[in-house]
Amino acid sequence: MKNISAKYLVSAFFLALCVFAGCGDDSSSAIVAPMGAASSSSNQQALSQPNDNQSSSSVISDPVSSSSLLIDPNVSSSSILVDPGISSSSGIALSSSSIVTPPQGEFYTFETTPGALGIAPDADGFYDAGDVYKAVPKTSKIAFVLRHSKRSKNNTGKESQLTPIGIQMAQTLGTKLAGDEAFYYASTDFVRTRETCLNVATGRGETNAEVVTWDEGLYGSYFLTVPSDTLDALVAKKGGNPRYIAMYAYGEPFPTVANLNVILPTYFHDFFQRGNQFINEVIVANMPAWKRVSVLVSHDMLVAPLIILVSKRTVDLRIYEETNHWVNYISGIAVIVDEAGVVTALPVRGDEVGWMSPREEVDEGV
């Protein structure tokens, strides 16, 4: 794989024993978070007064209704969208009064440029996660939503662990985020996502980090209206999920073969409506319950559309084209809320390159 550097292969040999011995259980130290609620007034207070002494086992609040979101004060309330088709089982708490008609075309309820942070993206449009962490003032909060680190190429099951390269990648990201504050960690109920959090913590020098299991907020099929298995069954022999997730996120028409252009649009939520909802209701509304900096680890099905959204479709993750670009491991987005309540979301990378080429991926044989 083009973007996984040779330096990781050197480290991989010494880390191989960690993989064979097992580097963590998907549930042994995960804390299943009970659900609560947060008011808009508590959001403002917590964001202006970060609570770095909060217990690492603190709960994640149930995402609140759009009426209590903390958003850019320059954005009118009419532009905050709630998908009326989401059930409470998805982990998003909605009320009938919060449902409004979505506007036409592209819209954003958050900033997509770094403003006064003084950082610039690389040639591919990604910001280095370490640069973001160092540039954001201590009075702001940050949530990194990342794809997990490298796992076995041919093992995508729930129990698949990080490879030696994957362990090193996550720990290297941790060194970029080194500091004297403890982070908040949450992941899906997968071994590889939890291990990514633990290895980022190790790279930072955190020895007692706990990882909260938060499937309700970080599940990979967030943009889908159907279970991911349903999409798998339809497209497994027609290019696979990433191809059609990318076409959806970039607004490309689906192919007419096998009637995909008729069926697939019903499998996805409105892209901009759903993406804005994730930023505001799943992340920003819950940040008061987390530490100043949070590392939230999920999967490519969630992270790739988010990167495409916050980059305003300028980042190339068009796996359906000849470039064969897809979201790299430990790439994702950073959601930043300053003390005035202004929300900014940026595409970030934890490795040297934000994209990967799946056909060039290194198979470590693990």
C-alpha positions in Angstrom: 0.0 0.0 0.0 1.5 3.3 -1.2 1.0 5.3 2.0 2.0 2.8 4.6 5.7 3.6 4.9 8.6 1.2 5.1 9.3 2.5 8.6 6.4 0.6 9.9 7.7 -2.7 8.4 10.8 -2.3 10.6 8.8 -1.8 13.7 6.3 -4.5 12.7 8.7 -7.4 13.5 9.2 -6.4 17.1 5.5 -5.9 17.6 4.4 -9.2 16.1 4.3 -10.9 19.4 1.7 -8.4 20.6 -0.7 -9.5 17.9 -0.2 -13.2 18.4 -0.6 -12.9 22.2 -3.7 -10.6 21.8 -3.6 -6.9 22.6 -6.9 -6.5 24.2 -10.4 -7.9 24.3 -13.3 -6.1 22.6 -15.3 -6.0 25.7 -13.1 -6.7 28.7 -12.4 -3.1 29.6 -14.9 -1.4 27.5 -17.5 0.5 29.4 -21.0 0.4 28.0 -22.2 4.0 28.4 -25.7 4.5 30.0 -27.6 7.2 28.2 -28.5 10.6 29.6 -29.4 14.1 28.3 -27.7 17.4 28.0 -29.3 20.9 27.9 -28.1 23.7 25.7 -27.1 25.8 28.7 -24.9 23.0 30.0 -23.3 22.6 26.6 -22.1 26.3 26.6 -20.8 26.0 30.1 -18.9 22.8 29.5 -17.4 24.0 26.2 -16.1 27.3 27.7 -14.8 25.5 30.8 -13.2 22.3 29.7 -13.2 19.6 32.4 -10.0 17.7 32.0 -10.4 16.0 35.4 -13.5 14.1 34.3 -13.3 10.3 35.0 -12.3 8.2 32.0 -15.2 6.0 32.6 -17.7 8.8 32.3 -20.8 8.2 30.3 -21.6 9.4 26.8 -24.8 11.4 26.7 -27.7 10.4 24.5 -27.6 12.7 21.5 -30.0 15.4 22.2 -32.7 17.0 20.0 -31.8 19.7 17.6 -33.4 22.3 19.8 -30.5 22.0 22.3 -27.6 21.8 19.8 -24.6 24.1 20.3 -23.9 25.5 16.8 -22.4 28.5 15.0 -24.5 31.4 16.2 -24.4 32.9 12.7 -26.3 29.9 11.4 -30.1 30.2 11.5 -32.1 27.6 13.3 -34.0 26.9 10.1 -30.9 25.3 8.6 -30.5 22.6 11.3 -31.8 19.4 9.9 -33.2 16.3 11.5 -34.0 13.2 9.6 -37.6 12.3 10.3 -37.0 8.7 9.4 -34.6 7.9 12.3 -36.0 5.7 15.1 -34.9 6.0 18.7 -33.1 2.7 18.4 -30.4 4.5 16.3 -29.3 6.4 19.4 -30.5 9.8 18.2 -33.1 11.3 20.4 -35.6 13.3 18.3 -38.8 15.1 18.9 -41.5 16.0 16.4 -41.0 19.7 17.0 -37.3 19.4 15.8 -38.2 18.1 12.3 -37.9 20.7 9.6 -37.9 20.6 5.8 -34.3 20.2 4.4 -33.1 23.0 2.1 -32.1 22.2 -1.5 -28.5 21.4 -2.5 -25.4 21.7 -0.4 -25.6 23.3 3.1 -23.3 23.5 6.1 -24.1 24.3 9.7 -20.4 24.5 10.6 -17.2 26.1 9.4 -14.9 24.1 7.0 -11.7 26.1 7.1 -9.3 26.5 10.0 -9.8 30.2 10.3 -7.2 31.7 12.7 -5.6 28.4 13.6 -2.8 29.1 11.3 -2.6 25.6 9.8 -2.8 24.5 6.2 -3.9 21.2 4.5 -1.5 19.0 2.5 -1.7 18.6 -1.2 -4.5 16.1 -0.8 -6.6 18.3 1.4 -6.0 16.7 4.7 -4.8 18.4 7.9 -2.2 16.6 10.0 -4.0 15.6 13.3 -0.9 16.6 15.3 -0.9 20.0 13.8 -4.6 20.4 14.6 -4.1 19.4 18.2 -1.2 21.8 18.7 -3.0 24.7 17.0 -6.4 24.6 18.8 -6.4 26.8 21.9 -6.9 25.2 25.3 -10.2 27.0 25.6 -11.6 24.9 22.7 -12.7 21.3 22.6 -11.7 18.8 19.9 -13.2 15.4 18.9 -11.3 13.3 16.4 -13.5 10.8 14.6 -11.2 8.3 12.9 -11.2 5.1 11.0 -9.5 2.3 12.9 -5.8 1.5 12.3 -4.6 -1.3 10.0 -6.1 -4.7 10.4 -5.5 -7.9 8.5 -6.4 -7.3 4.8 -8.5 -10.5 4.6 -10.1 -10.4 8.1 -12.8 -7.8 8.5 -14.8 -9.6 11.2 -15.6 -8.2 14.5 -12.8 -10.0 16.3 -10.0 -8.9 13.8 -7.1 -7.3 15.6 -4.6 -4.7 14.5 -1.6 -5.9 12.6 2.0 -5.0 13.8 1.9 -2.1 11.2 -1.5 -1.1 12.6 -0.2 -1.0 16.1 2.7 1.2 15.1 0.5 3.5 13.1 -1.8 4.1 16.1 1.1 4.6 18.5 2.8 7.0 16.1 -0.4 9.1 16.0 -0.4 9.1 19.8 3.1 10.7 19.8 1.7 13.5 17.6 -1.0 14.1 20.1 1.3 13.9 23.1 0.5 16.3 26.0 -0.1 16.6 29.7 -3.9 16.1 29.5 -5.9 12.8 29.5 -8.1 12.1 26.5 -11.5 10.6 26.2 -11.7 7.4 24.1 -14.7 5.7 22.6 -15.1 3.1 19.8 -17.5 0.6 18.3 -17.8 -2.9 19.7 -15.0 -4.2 17.5 -11.6 -5.4 18.6 -9.7 -3.3 16.0 -11.5 0.0 16.9 -10.9 -0.5 20.6 -7.2 -1.5 20.1 -6.8 1.6 18.0 -7.8 3.8 20.9 -5.6 1.9 23.3 -2.6 2.2 21.1 -3.1 5.9 20.5 -3.2 6.2 24.3 0.0 4.2 24.6 1.7 6.5 22.1 0.7 9.5 24.2 2.0 7.9 27.3 -1.4 7.3 28.9 -1.1 4.0 30.9 -4.6 3.7 32.4 -6.8 4.8 29.5 -10.3 3.4 29.3 -12.3 3.0 26.1 -16.0 3.5 26.1 -18.1 1.3 23.7 -20.4 3.6 21.8 -22.1 1.7 19.0 -25.1 3.9 19.0 -23.1 7.0 18.0 -20.2 5.5 15.9 -21.8 2.6 14.0 -20.5 2.4 10.5 -23.8 2.3 8.7 -24.9 5.7 10.0 -25.5 7.1 6.5 -27.6 4.0 5.4 -31.3 3.6 5.7 -30.9 -0.2 5.7 -28.5 -2.6 7.5 -25.1 -2.8 6.0 -25.6 -6.5 5.3 -28.5 -5.4 2.9 -26.1 -3.2 1.0 -23.5 -5.9 1.0 -25.9 -8.5 -0.5 -26.7 -6.1 -3.3 -23.3 -4.9 -4.3 -20.8 -7.5 -3.1 -20.2 -8.7 -6.7 -20.6 -5.3 -8.3 -17.6 -3.5 -6.8 -18.4 -3.7 -3.1 -19.6 -1.2 -0.5 -16.8 1.4 -0.8 -17.5 2.0 -4.5 -21.2 2.9 -3.9 -20.7 4.7 -0.6 -18.2 7.0 -2.5 -20.6 7.5 -5.4 -23.3 8.5 -2.9 -21.1 10.9 -1.0 -19.9 12.6 -4.2 -23.4 12.9 -5.6 -22.5 10.6 -8.6 -25.4 8.8 -10.3 -25.5 5.1 -9.6 -25.1 2.7 -12.6 -28.2 1.5 -14.3 -27.0 -2.1 -14.3 -29.2 -4.4 -12.2 -31.5 -1.5 -11.5 -29.0 0.0 -9.0 -30.0 3.5 -10.0 -33.5 2.8 -8.7 -32.7 0.7 -5.6 -29.6 2.3 -4.2 -31.0 5.8 -3.6 -33.4 4.3 -1.2 -30.6 2.7 0.8 -29.0 6.1 1.8 -30.1 9.1 3.8 -29.9 12.6 2.3 -26.1 13.2 2.4 -26.0 16.8 3.6 -28.8 16.4 6.0 -27.4 13.3 7.6 -23.9 14.6 7.7 -24.8 17.9 9.4 -26.9 15.9 11.9 -23.9 13.8 12.8 -21.7 16.8 13.4 -24.2 18.6 15.5 -26.3 16.0 17.2 -23.9 13.1 17.6 -20.7 14.9 18.2 -21.2 18.6 19.3 -24.2 17.9 21.5 -22.3 15.2 23.4 -18.9 17.0 23.8 -19.8 18.5 27.2 -19.8 14.9 28.6 -16.3 14.3 27.3 -12.8 15.6 28.1 -11.4 18.5 26.2 -10.0 16.1 23.5 -11.8 13.0 22.4 -10.6 10.2 20.1 -13.6 8.3 18.6 -12.8 5.3 16.4 -15.2 3.9 13.9 -15.1 2.4 10.4 -14.6 3.5 6.8 -18.4 3.4 6.0 -18.9 6.3 8.4 -15.6 8.1 8.2 -15.3 8.3 4.4 -18.6 10.2 3.9 -17.7 12.5 6.8 -14.3 13.4 5.2 -16.0 14.0 1.8 -18.6 16.2 3.6 -16.3 18.4 5.6 -13.9 18.8 2.7 -16.8 20.0 0.5 -16.1 17.1 -1.8 -12.6 18.3 -2.6 -10.7 15.4 -1.1 -10.3 12.5 -3.5 -11.7 9.3 -2.0 -13.2 8.3 -5.4 -12.4 4.6 -5.2 -14.7 4.0 -8.2 -12.3 5.9 -10.4 -8.8 4.9 -11.7 -7.1 6.6 -8.8 -8.6 3.9 -6.6 -8.3 6.3 -3.5 -10.1 5.3 -0.3 -9.9 6.6 3.3 -6.6 5.5 4.9 -6.4 4.0 8.3 -6.5 6.5 11.2 -7.8 9.2 8.8 -11.0 11.0 9.6 -12.3 14.4 10.8 -11.6 16.8 13.6 -14.6 18.6 15.1 -13.6 21.8 17.0 -15.8 23.9 19.2 -14.4 27.2 20.4 -15.4 29.0 23.6 -17.8 31.2 21.6 -19.6 28.0 20.4 -18.4 28.2 16.8 -18.1 24.7 15.2 -15.4 23.8 12.7 -14.9 20.4 11.0 -11.8 19.5 9.1 -10.5 16.4 7.3 -7.5 15.0 9.2 -4.9 12.2 8.8 -3.0 10.4 11.4 -0.5 8.8 9.0 1.7 10.5 6.4 -1.1 10.3 3.7 -4.8 10.6 4.2 -5.8 8.1 1.5 -4.9 4.6 0.7 -5.0 2.5 -2.5 -6.7 -0.9 -1.5 -5.2 -2.7 -4.4 -1.7 -1.8 -3.2 -2.3 -2.6 0.5 0.4 -4.6 2.2 -0.8 -8.0 3.3 1.2 -8.9 6.5 -0.1 -12.4 6.5 -1.6 -12.0 10.0 
